[in-house]
């Protein structure tokens, strides 16, 4: 009889489990699924208010809202799972060592090389501990490489400037020579990653409209595999953009220590002084915003597993950056024909990549197929995708702004024969480091900034 009762109990438990499964998702999950039918703004406001009132220890805040607003517009509670838990688990380096039962040691180079060649590991998300260690090394390594190459490129620029502009120009334009070395390095980097990107990604279905185009980037999100090539492409791009932002600040801003007592007016002053550098770009504000948005896109797209769409944005920028660097170098060397050819190539690629492919193919594809993402997961993904869209729109607006600067440069080149780089100095700068009103370029820069 006892055995019979145990069997019946087991049967009833199994039946309950089956009936529970037949009922479909729980109320909580139905609630989460319903958020996909709402605008990201409503979801964002609801989650923001929920977070604030939880902090204030007022969990029943919705009951105090008039017109049943709590149940109509702000009914979406915070998910029980964290943002990271909504994504598939990736193999970490520690897991890799443990899974191989002592075949590899933690600090062994062979084990690190083996792990670096594995797809869908923690290196595929730049916010993991493993990736942060690699990024720190890559940024440090890139700065060391630049520390060796840029002085060499500057010496080449010094020789070219002396032969093209004369010794007097060389003495008065140290800041331009420094920028020349920086742009040579940028030219080689953008050329290399563009060639790699074209070779590795152009065969992918998300670049082919016949195979689905941008829609494929969201297919199976966030469970699609992260290839080894994609992993290291992202790590290198992230390291470059972080280092580029550091270099922009170094080139544009002087950080100086000074005494706390001013000898000029006898008053106390800050021991730390910040001033514009002579090598500051004319579009420093726009470039700084661009770097902030770019780094947020790189880190955010990797964390949210939007690496496919992120690689498309990388490609658009890298390919169009090559003629940008070429035109700046040709203008520096005062090669009129090369400057015109490079500038025409710049305009063509800029319009094709940043003003057509980015807004009308990539960004439009994100808006058209975002339901592919929202239908898979919950509120976290709705909010992340909304922020992703805002960043993409922001960087597109910056491209339009820079295109207007390019049009101004073209106008001066065609109508006045002037080859001023307005991204370097907004008031214009000629080949001798003197602006159109006769003042030095450095003085003009300080006046503008």
JOTAKA-V98061 format. One record per backbone hydrogen bond with DSSP energy under -0.5 kcal/mol. NH is the residue of the N-H (numbers start at 1). CO is the residue of the C=O. E is the energy in kcal/mol with one decimal. If there is no record, write none. Layout:
((NH	CO	E) (NH	CO	E))
This chain:
((5	1	-2.8) (6	2	-2.5) (7	3	-2.3) (8	4	-2.5) (9	5	-2.6) (10	6	-2.3) (11	7	-2.5) (12	8	-2.9) (13	9	-2.3) (14	10	-2.4) (15	11	-2.5) (16	12	-2.4) (17	13	-2.2) (18	14	-2.5) (19	15	-3.0) (20	16	-2.5) (21	17	-2.2) (22	18	-2.4) (23	19	-1.5) (24	21	-1.3) (30	26	-2.7) (31	27	-2.3) (32	28	-2.1) (33	29	-2.7) (34	30	-1.8) (35	31	-0.6) (35	32	-1.2) (36	33	-1.5) (37	34	-1.5) (38	35	-1.3) (43	39	-1.8) (44	40	-2.7) (45	41	-2.6) (46	42	-2.2) (47	43	-2.5) (48	44	-2.6) (49	45	-2.6) (50	46	-2.2) (51	47	-2.4) (52	48	-2.1) (53	49	-2.6) (54	50	-1.9) (55	51	-1.8) (56	52	-1.6) (57	54	-1.3) (58	53	-3.1) (61	58	-1.1) (63	60	-1.4) (64	61	-1.2) (65	62	-1.2) (68	65	-0.6) (69	66	-1.9) (70	62	-0.5) (71	68	-0.7) (72	68	-1.8) (73	69	-2.4) (74	69	-1.9) (77	75	-0.8) (86	82	-0.6) (86	83	-1.0) (87	84	-1.6) (91	120	-1.0) (96	92	-2.3) (97	93	-2.1) (98	94	-2.2) (99	95	-2.8) (100	96	-1.1) (101	98	-1.4) (102	97	-1.0) (103	100	-1.8) (108	105	-1.2) (112	108	-1.9) (113	109	-2.6) (114	110	-2.2) (115	111	-2.3) (116	112	-2.2) (117	113	-0.7) (117	114	-0.8) (118	115	-1.5) (120	226	-2.8) (122	91	-2.5) (124	121	-2.1) (125	122	-1.4) (128	125	-1.8) (132	128	-2.4) (133	129	-1.9) (134	130	-1.9) (135	131	-3.2) (136	132	-2.3) (137	133	-1.9) (138	134	-2.7) (139	135	-2.9) (140	136	-2.1) (141	137	-3.0) (142	138	-2.9) (143	139	-2.2) (144	140	-1.8) (145	141	-2.5) (146	142	-2.5) (147	143	-2.1) (148	144	-1.0) (148	145	-0.7) (149	145	-2.8) (150	146	-2.3) (152	148	-0.9) (153	149	-2.8) (154	150	-2.8) (155	151	-1.9) (156	152	-1.6) (157	153	-2.5) (158	154	-2.5) (159	155	-1.9) (160	156	-2.6) (161	157	-2.8) (162	158	-2.2) (163	159	-2.2) (164	160	-2.2) (165	161	-3.2) (166	161	-1.0) (166	162	-0.8) (170	166	-1.5) (171	167	-1.9) (172	168	-1.5) (173	169	-0.9) (173	170	-0.5) (177	173	-1.8) (178	174	-2.1) (179	175	-1.9) (180	176	-2.1) (181	177	-1.9) (182	178	-1.8) (183	179	-2.6) (184	180	-2.0) (185	181	-1.9) (186	182	-2.2) (187	183	-2.3) (188	184	-2.1) (189	185	-2.4) (190	186	-3.0) (191	187	-2.1) (192	188	-2.2) (193	189	-2.7) (194	190	-1.8) (195	191	-2.2) (196	192	-2.3) (197	193	-2.6) (198	194	-2.8) (199	195	-2.1) (200	196	-2.8) (201	197	-2.8) (202	197	-0.6) (202	198	-0.9) (204	201	-2.4) (207	204	-1.6) (208	205	-1.3) (209	207	-0.6) (211	208	-1.4) (212	209	-1.2) (213	205	-1.2) (213	208	-1.9) (215	212	-1.3) (216	213	-1.6) (217	214	-1.3) (218	215	-1.2) (219	215	-0.5) (219	216	-0.7) (221	218	-2.1) (223	220	-2.6) (227	225	-0.6) (231	227	-2.4) (232	228	-2.2) (233	229	-1.8) (234	230	-2.3) (235	231	-2.1) (236	232	-2.3) (237	233	-2.1) (238	234	-2.8) (239	235	-2.4) (240	236	-2.4) (241	237	-2.4) (242	238	-2.3) (243	239	-2.4) (244	240	-2.7) (245	241	-1.8) (246	242	-1.8) (247	243	-2.7) (248	244	-2.3) (249	245	-1.9) (250	246	-2.2) (251	247	-2.7) (252	248	-1.6) (253	249	-2.3) (254	275	-3.9) (255	253	-0.5) (256	254	-0.6) (256	273	-3.0) (258	271	-2.3) (262	260	-0.5) (262	267	-3.1) (266	262	-1.2) (269	260	-2.7) (273	256	-3.4) (275	254	-2.1) (277	252	-2.5) (280	277	-1.9) (282	423	-0.8) (283	423	-1.6) (284	281	-1.1) (287	283	-2.8) (288	284	-3.0) (289	285	-2.2) (290	286	-2.5) (291	287	-2.6) (292	288	-2.3) (293	289	-2.7) (294	290	-2.8) (295	291	-2.6) (296	292	-2.2) (297	293	-2.6) (298	294	-2.7) (299	295	-2.6) (300	296	-2.7) (301	297	-2.5) (302	298	-1.7) (303	299	-2.4) (304	300	-2.4) (305	302	-1.1) (306	301	-3.2) (310	306	-2.2) (311	307	-2.3) (312	308	-1.3) (313	309	-1.6) (314	310	-2.2) (315	311	-2.2) (316	312	-2.0) (317	313	-1.8) (318	314	-2.9) (319	315	-2.3) (320	316	-1.3) (321	317	-1.5) (322	318	-1.0) (323	319	-0.6) (324	320	-0.8) (325	321	-2.3) (326	322	-2.2) (327	323	-2.5) (328	324	-1.7) (329	325	-2.2) (330	326	-2.7) (331	327	-2.2) (332	328	-1.9) (333	329	-2.0) (334	331	-0.8) (335	330	-2.0) (336	334	-1.0) (339	335	-2.8) (340	336	-2.3) (341	337	-2.6) (342	338	-2.8) (343	339	-2.2) (344	340	-2.4) (345	341	-2.4) (346	342	-2.1) (347	343	-2.4) (348	344	-2.4) (349	345	-2.5) (350	346	-2.6) (351	347	-2.4) (352	348	-2.4) (353	349	-2.9) (354	349	-0.5) (354	350	-1.4) (355	350	-1.3) (357	352	-2.2) (358	353	-2.4) (360	356	-2.1) (361	357	-1.4) (362	357	-2.6) (363	358	-3.3) (364	359	-1.0) (365	361	-1.3) (366	362	-2.1) (367	363	-2.1) (368	364	-2.5) (369	365	-2.1) (370	366	-0.5) (372	369	-1.7) (373	370	-1.2) (374	370	-2.3) (375	371	-2.1) (376	373	-1.5) (377	373	-1.4) (381	378	-1.1) (382	378	-1.4) (383	379	-2.4) (384	380	-2.5) (385	381	-2.5) (386	382	-1.7) (387	383	-2.2) (388	384	-2.3) (389	385	-2.2) (390	386	-1.9) (391	387	-2.2) (392	388	-2.0) (393	389	-2.4) (394	390	-2.4) (395	391	-2.3) (396	392	-1.6) (397	393	-2.1) (398	394	-1.7) (399	395	-1.5) (400	396	-1.8) (401	397	-2.1) (402	398	-2.4) (403	399	-2.0) (404	400	-1.7) (405	401	-1.4) (406	402	-2.2) (407	403	-2.1) (408	404	-1.9) (409	405	-2.2) (410	406	-2.5) (411	407	-2.4) (412	408	-2.3) (413	409	-2.3) (414	410	-2.6) (415	411	-3.0) (416	411	-0.5) (416	412	-1.3) (417	412	-0.7) (418	412	-2.1) (422	420	-1.0) (424	421	-1.3) (425	421	-2.0) (428	425	-1.9) (430	434	-1.3) (433	430	-1.4) (435	439	-2.6) (438	435	-2.0) (441	433	-2.3) (444	440	-2.1) (445	441	-2.4) (446	442	-2.3) (447	443	-1.8) (448	444	-2.2) (449	445	-2.9))
